[in-house]
Amino acid sequence: MGRAIRVDVGNQLYHVLNRANGRQTIFHSSKDYQHFESLLAKAVKDTSMRLLAYAVMPNHWHLILYPHQDGDLKRFMQWLTLTHTQQYHVRNKTIGYGHLYQGRYKSFLIERDNYLLAAIKYVERNPVRAKLAKKVESWQWGSGYRRLEGKATERLILTDSPVDLPRVYRTWVNKSDTDDDLTDARIAVNKGKPFGTIEWTKRMVERFGLELTTRQRGRPKKTTT
């Protein structure tokens, strides 16, 4: 199966992620996380990217992005991953040791309304599901902490969501996801399938030629005559 087409259209919502090569740990200390967050903040500022949510984990990270123009997503991600890779190798004296990331970043479209909220919650609860923290706001390296516990200056990296967040945000984001919500989100993460209602997903698949993201894995079943 070939690669699905990567959508890079302005004013669409995207869940973007990348993992370390071989899923090795690349964030070992607070300085490692702080360094990546500083690059993330610079990329947001220099490209005018709207960052709605993020979580940095020991061997991967998730972002919810809302670019203004066509091509903004690619420019933002290329600068962030390339700069982080180069500076990581310099900082750790590992130049020539191979790739830092497993390959090109993954991204998929998100529908507005409740699906955007579900995507934000999925991203911010990553550290809790991984048992790195008991509460979202306890994990310092993500938007949940910045939104709930961070200083005003720390929240500047984030753009207000185009869909209103729940008023009782702390309670809502710390409530466990349902099995159905997790299943749908993980299918989107693994396959790059647009994350939304059946009708919206069908429109996005047809509009952007994303049929590969909706196919079942394995060989097609043989038909009998």
C-alpha positions in Angstrom: 0.0 0.0 0.0 1.4 3.4 -1.0 1.4 6.5 1.1 -1.8 8.6 1.5 -1.8 12.1 0.1 -0.7 14.7 2.7 -3.2 17.5 2.9 -1.7 21.0 3.4 -4.6 23.4 3.0 -5.1 26.6 5.0 -7.9 27.1 7.6 -8.2 23.4 8.2 -7.6 21.7 11.5 -4.9 19.1 11.8 -3.6 16.6 14.4 0.1 16.2 13.7 2.6 13.8 15.3 6.0 12.4 15.0 7.9 9.6 16.8 11.6 9.0 17.5 13.4 6.5 15.3 12.9 3.1 16.8 10.8 4.8 19.4 13.9 5.5 21.4 13.7 8.1 24.1 14.8 11.5 22.9 13.6 13.7 25.8 15.6 12.6 28.8 15.6 15.7 31.0 13.8 19.0 31.7 16.4 20.7 29.5 15.5 18.5 26.6 11.8 19.3 26.9 12.4 23.0 27.4 14.6 23.1 24.3 11.9 21.5 22.2 9.3 23.9 23.6 11.5 26.8 22.8 11.7 25.7 19.2 8.0 25.1 19.1 7.4 28.6 20.3 9.8 30.1 17.7 8.2 28.1 14.9 4.7 29.3 16.0 5.9 32.9 16.1 8.0 32.9 12.8 5.3 31.2 10.7 2.2 32.7 12.4 1.0 29.1 13.1 -2.0 28.7 15.3 -1.3 26.0 18.0 -4.4 24.8 19.8 -2.9 22.0 21.8 0.3 19.9 22.2 1.9 17.2 24.3 5.6 16.3 24.3 6.3 12.7 25.4 9.6 10.9 26.0 9.8 9.5 22.5 7.1 11.4 20.5 4.9 14.4 20.4 1.4 15.5 19.3 0.3 18.9 18.0 -3.1 20.3 17.1 -2.5 23.0 14.4 -4.7 25.4 12.5 -2.6 27.0 9.7 -3.7 30.2 7.9 -2.5 29.5 4.3 -1.9 26.6 2.0 1.6 25.2 2.5 1.9 26.7 6.1 1.8 23.2 7.7 4.7 21.9 5.6 6.8 25.0 6.3 6.1 24.9 10.0 6.8 21.1 10.3 9.9 21.1 8.2 11.5 23.9 10.2 10.6 22.4 13.5 11.7 18.8 12.8 14.8 19.7 10.9 16.0 22.3 13.5 15.2 20.0 16.4 17.1 17.2 14.7 20.2 19.3 14.0 20.3 20.9 17.4 19.6 17.6 19.2 22.7 16.0 17.6 24.9 19.0 18.4 23.7 19.1 22.0 24.1 15.4 22.5 27.3 15.0 20.3 25.6 12.4 18.1 26.2 13.9 14.7 26.4 11.1 12.2 24.5 8.6 14.3 21.5 8.4 12.0 17.9 9.8 11.9 16.3 11.2 15.0 12.7 10.7 13.8 11.3 7.6 12.3 10.3 9.4 9.1 8.0 12.1 7.8 5.5 13.4 10.3 1.9 12.1 10.3 -1.1 14.4 10.0 -4.8 14.1 9.5 -7.7 16.5 9.3 -10.1 17.2 12.2 -13.7 18.3 11.9 -14.7 21.3 14.0 -17.2 21.1 16.9 -17.0 18.1 19.2 -14.4 16.3 17.2 -11.9 19.1 17.7 -12.6 19.0 21.4 -12.1 15.2 21.4 -8.8 15.6 19.6 -7.5 18.3 22.1 -8.5 16.0 24.9 -6.9 13.0 23.3 -3.6 14.9 22.9 -3.6 16.5 26.4 -4.4 13.2 28.1 -1.5 11.3 26.4 0.8 11.6 29.5 -2.0 10.4 31.8 -2.8 7.3 29.6 1.0 6.6 29.5 1.0 6.8 33.3 3.5 9.6 33.3 1.2 11.8 35.3 -2.0 11.4 37.3 -3.6 14.6 36.0 -3.3 16.5 32.8 -2.0 19.6 34.5 0.7 17.6 36.3 2.6 17.0 33.1 4.6 20.2 32.5 5.4 19.6 28.8 2.0 20.2 27.2 -0.8 22.6 26.7 -2.9 21.2 29.5 -0.4 22.3 32.0 0.0 25.7 30.4 -3.8 26.2 30.1 -4.5 25.2 33.7 -1.3 25.9 35.7 1.0 28.1 33.5 1.6 31.8 33.8 0.0 34.2 31.4 3.2 34.4 29.4 3.4 30.6 29.1 -0.1 30.6 27.5 0.9 33.0 24.8 2.1 30.1 22.6 -1.5 28.8 22.4 -4.2 30.2 20.2 -7.8 30.2 21.4 -9.8 27.2 20.0 -12.3 28.1 17.3 -14.7 25.9 19.3 -15.4 26.9 22.8 -13.7 24.8 25.4 -15.8 23.4 28.2 -16.2 25.8 31.1 -15.2 23.2 33.6 -12.1 22.4 31.6 -10.1 20.9 34.4 -12.8 18.4 35.2 -13.6 17.6 31.6 -10.0 17.0 30.4 -9.2 14.8 33.4 -12.2 12.6 32.8 -11.2 9.3 31.2 -12.0 8.9 27.5 -14.6 6.4 26.4 -13.5 3.3 24.6 -15.2 4.5 21.5 -13.5 7.9 21.5 -10.1 6.2 22.0 -10.8 3.7 19.2 -11.8 6.4 16.7 -8.8 8.6 17.6 -6.3 5.8 17.4 -7.6 4.8 13.9 -7.1 8.4 12.8 -3.6 8.5 14.3 -2.5 5.1 12.8 -4.1 5.5 9.4 -4.3 9.3 8.8 -8.0 9.0 8.4 -9.9 12.3 8.8 -11.4 12.6 12.3 -15.1 13.5 12.1 -18.6 12.4 11.4 -19.2 9.8 8.7 -20.6 12.4 6.3 -17.8 14.9 6.8 -15.1 12.2 6.6 -16.6 11.0 3.3 -16.4 14.6 1.9 -12.8 15.1 3.0 -11.8 11.7 1.5 -13.3 12.6 -1.8 -12.1 16.2 -1.8 -8.5 15.4 -1.1 -8.1 11.9 -2.5 -7.6 10.2 0.8 -9.1 6.8 -0.1 -6.1 5.0 1.2 -6.8 6.1 4.8 -10.2 4.3 4.8 -9.1 1.0 3.3 -8.7 -2.1 5.5 -5.2 -3.5 5.9 -4.2 -6.7 4.0 -5.1 -7.9 0.6 -8.6 -7.4 -0.8 -10.9 -10.4 -0.5 -11.3 -12.5 -3.6 -14.7 -12.4 -5.2 -16.3 -15.6 -6.4 -18.3 -15.9 -9.6 
